[in-house]
Amino acid sequence: MKRDDELLRALLIEFESQEDWLILVTKALNVSSEERRKQYHINLLCDAGFMRQVSDSGYRLTNQGHDYLEAVRSESVWTRTKAAVAETGGSATLDIVKQLAVGFLKKSITEKTGIEL
C-alpha cells in the first residue's frame, strides 16, 4: 500500500480536534478497505513518532506529531509544500516533507513579523 501524505495530515487534524487525548481505533480483519487503509496510515504515524500506541486499540498524538501538524496545518503552507515535492519529481520522505513545511512556515512568519527565524 502506498503512503498517502494527504491522509496522514487529515488523520492528524481529525485526531487533534477530538475532545479526549485518547484516540480509539477499532482493529479487526473484516473492516472495509478504507478502514484498513486508515489503520495502515495510523501505523505509519506511529513509525514516524507522530503517534504512540498506549493500549491495544488506544493511541495518542506525541509532541512530535503536534509539531508536524503545526507545520502542515496551514492550507497555504501545505499547498506550497506539495508543490515543492511535485517540482522535484513527486516523491519525498516524510522527514523531507516536514522540513519543507517548516521552511515555508518559517518564511511566512518572517514575512509577517520581519523576524528572521
C-alpha positions in Angstrom: 0.0 0.0 0.0 1.3 3.4 -0.9 1.7 6.1 1.7 -0.7 9.0 1.3 0.6 12.2 2.9 -2.8 13.9 2.5 -4.4 11.1 4.6 -1.6 11.4 7.2 -2.3 15.1 7.5 -6.1 14.6 7.6 -5.8 12.0 10.3 -3.7 14.2 12.5 -6.1 17.1 12.1 -9.0 14.8 12.9 -7.3 13.3 16.0 -6.3 16.7 17.3 -9.8 18.0 17.0 -11.2 15.4 19.4 -12.1 16.3 22.9 -10.2 13.5 24.5 -6.5 12.8 24.2 -7.1 9.0 23.8 -7.7 8.0 20.2 -9.6 4.7 19.9 -9.1 2.7 16.8 -11.1 -0.4 16.1 -8.9 -3.2 15.0 -10.5 -6.0 13.0 -9.7 -8.1 10.0 -13.2 -7.8 8.5 -13.3 -4.0 8.1 -13.7 -2.0 4.9 -10.7 -1.4 2.7 -10.9 2.3 3.6 -10.7 1.4 7.3 -7.8 -0.9 6.7 -6.1 2.0 4.8 -6.7 4.3 7.8 -5.3 1.7 10.2 -2.2 1.3 8.0 -1.6 5.1 8.0 -2.0 5.2 11.8 0.8 2.6 11.9 2.9 4.9 9.7 2.2 7.8 12.0 3.4 5.6 14.9 6.5 4.6 12.9 7.3 8.3 12.3 6.9 9.1 16.0 3.8 11.3 15.5 1.5 8.9 17.4 2.1 6.4 20.1 0.1 3.3 20.9 -0.9 3.3 24.5 -3.2 0.2 24.7 -4.5 -2.5 22.3 -6.8 -0.1 20.5 -5.8 3.3 22.0 -3.4 5.9 20.6 -2.3 9.4 21.4 -0.6 12.2 19.5 3.0 12.8 20.5 4.6 16.2 20.8 6.4 15.4 17.6 3.0 14.8 16.0 1.7 18.1 17.2 4.8 19.8 15.8 4.4 18.2 12.4 0.7 19.2 12.4 1.6 22.8 13.2 4.0 22.7 10.3 1.4 21.4 7.8 -1.8 22.8 9.2 -1.9 26.0 7.1 -3.5 25.3 3.8 -1.2 27.7 2.0 1.9 26.1 3.6 0.6 22.6 2.8 -0.1 23.6 -0.9 3.4 25.1 -1.2 4.9 22.0 0.3 3.1 19.7 -2.0 4.1 21.8 -5.0 7.7 21.8 -4.0 7.7 18.0 -3.8 5.9 17.7 -7.1 8.5 20.0 -8.8 11.3 17.7 -7.6 9.8 14.5 -9.0 6.7 14.0 -6.9 8.1 11.9 -4.1 9.9 12.7 -0.8 10.4 11.2 2.6 8.1 12.2 5.4 11.1 13.9 7.0 11.7 16.0 3.9 8.0 16.9 3.7 8.2 18.1 7.3 11.4 20.1 6.7 9.8 21.8 3.6 6.7 22.6 5.6 8.7 24.0 8.5 10.8 26.0 6.0 7.6 27.5 4.4 6.2 28.2 7.8 9.3 30.0 8.9 9.3 32.0 5.7 5.7 33.0 6.3 6.4 34.1 9.9 9.5 36.1 8.8 7.5 37.8 6.1 4.7 38.8 8.6 7.0 39.7 11.6 10.3 40.8 10.0 12.0 38.5 12.4 14.4 36.1 10.7 14.0 32.5 12.0 
